[in-house]
Amino acid sequence: MIPVAFDYELATSAEHALSLLAEHGDDAKVLAGGHSLIPLMKYRLATPAVVVDVGRLSDLSYVREDGDHLAIGALTRHRDVEVSDLVTANAALLAEATRNVGDPQVRHRGTIGGALAHGDPASDIPAAVLALRGTLVVQGPSGTREVAVDDFFTGFLETALAPDELLTEVRIPRVPDARWSFQKFNRRAQDWAIVGAAVLVAEGNCGVGLVNMDARPVRAVAVEAAVKSGASAADAAEAAPEGLEPPGDLNASPEYRCHLAQVLTRRGLEQAGR
Amino acid sequence: MTINGTSVSADVEPRMLLVHFIRERAGLTGTNIGCDSSSCGACTIHLGGEAVKSCTVLAVQADDCDITTIEGLADGDTLHPMQQAFHECHALQCGYCTPGMVMAAVSLLDEVPDPTEADVREGLEGNLCRCTGYHNIVRAVLQAAGDQS
């Protein structure tokens, strides 16, 4: 499988990438690690006229503490997130979700920013960032803006990123004392989740992000509310599919996905000490 | 780029995949194409010292990078310890997945020098063997880890 021909532009700085995006607009796609985009291009489901490669912008690969949150560069590879002591100490849920992405080869190439900017409801990373209430830093022609992760995913493979914007940083509130669980149900080791649940319980607060339970990555807000009002794990988890429209495919019907969401959310809440 | 210590230079279309560059331009056909969809791991090589699936990397993304393929592991007639362990443990049947398995296994031991059996099985989750030869493959990787420590 070979992609449709395209023009290749290698960005030498974030500013250079932005000027290339401004020049090519809707015709361009940003290439980071390429482990979401290149498969789509090989299947010819994506046929960008121009690919802007930001993969060499090593100054966008970092994990550091910044006050009450962790700042993770958008080009930080999954492997680097997975083994980061800072991530493990301050947001272990994200480290565990990252360990669940694909396989080691995929994690050597794929990036946290790429996984988020792709906006795939079947991806593990968005669910964890939703549960952790992350913030995304976006650079555009008129400067930098911050987008709460709740406002970032707008539809199937669609995000709040404009064609001329670049995701540069992911901010994750530090929750060193939180209890958490990442539950993933799939049939083969390296597959996407049929359904997954990222659960965080911290200081009377609760965050639940679901994988593959709607057209976009979503939070289970009804579960979070039930936990806050004191419901048991089993009772709260019943509400997991509320208001969601999970897809049906060869692996699972929407009804089965709703069942899985309840089971995985209950297990997650129990493991996180509810 | 540099492949197995030798500089290789060519003008390519941006859409050329790294695995095609390695096989067709560099003439190194030890790296196999299996599923062509980043599932099976047959095309695993080392890019900058780490295992990656070369069917999911553009050749231009590896411009100026250091690449090792299965042909680059042995030292002359002396097999790499991982190759030797695969040989001794009969860790193959048809052999199609073997180059990718070996490259993934070498990368795994770089990251986890003293793995448990579970570490090995999980570390090779990106490589499929359709002869169901996993048992001996896992034995080989554990033997190579033991020899190395």
HADDOCK unambig.tbl for C-alpha pairs under 7 A between the chains (distance, minus, plus):
assign (segid A and resid 1 and name CA) (segid B and resid 36 and name CA) 6.70 0.50 0.50
assign (segid A and resid 3 and name CA) (segid B and resid 15 and name CA) 5.95 0.50 0.50
assign (segid A and resid 5 and name CA) (segid B and resid 15 and name CA) 5.92 0.50 0.50
assign (segid A and resid 6 and name CA) (segid B and resid 14 and name CA) 6.79 0.50 0.50
assign (segid A and resid 6 and name CA) (segid B and resid 15 and name CA) 6.81 0.50 0.50
assign (segid A and resid 7 and name CA) (segid B and resid 14 and name CA) 6.77 0.50 0.50
assign (segid A and resid 8 and name CA) (segid B and resid 14 and name CA) 5.90 0.50 0.50
assign (segid A and resid 35 and name CA) (segid B and resid 56 and name CA) 6.59 0.50 0.50
assign (segid A and resid 38 and name CA) (segid B and resid 56 and name CA) 6.14 0.50 0.50
assign (segid A and resid 39 and name CA) (segid B and resid 37 and name CA) 6.49 0.50 0.50
assign (segid A and resid 39 and name CA) (segid B and resid 56 and name CA) 6.76 0.50 0.50
assign (segid A and resid 103 and name CA) (segid B and resid 125 and name CA) 5.98 0.50 0.50
assign (segid A and resid 103 and name CA) (segid B and resid 126 and name CA) 4.95 0.50 0.50
assign (segid A and resid 104 and name CA) (segid B and resid 123 and name CA) 6.59 0.50 0.50
assign (segid A and resid 104 and name CA) (segid B and resid 126 and name CA) 6.69 0.50 0.50
assign (segid A and resid 105 and name CA) (segid B and resid 51 and name CA) 5.35 0.50 0.50
assign (segid A and resid 105 and name CA) (segid B and resid 52 and name CA) 4.40 0.50 0.50
assign (segid A and resid 105 and name CA) (segid B and resid 53 and name CA) 6.11 0.50 0.50
assign (segid A and resid 105 and name CA) (segid B and resid 126 and name CA) 6.83 0.50 0.50
assign (segid A and resid 106 and name CA) (segid B and resid 52 and name CA) 6.70 0.50 0.50
assign (segid A and resid 108 and name CA) (segid B and resid 50 and name CA) 6.85 0.50 0.50
assign (segid A and resid 108 and name CA) (segid B and resid 52 and name CA) 6.62 0.50 0.50
assign (segid A and resid 189 and name CA) (segid B and resid 125 and name CA) 6.13 0.50 0.50
assign (segid A and resid 190 and name CA) (segid B and resid 125 and name CA) 6.19 0.50 0.50
assign (segid A and resid 190 and name CA) (segid B and resid 126 and name CA) 6.42 0.50 0.50
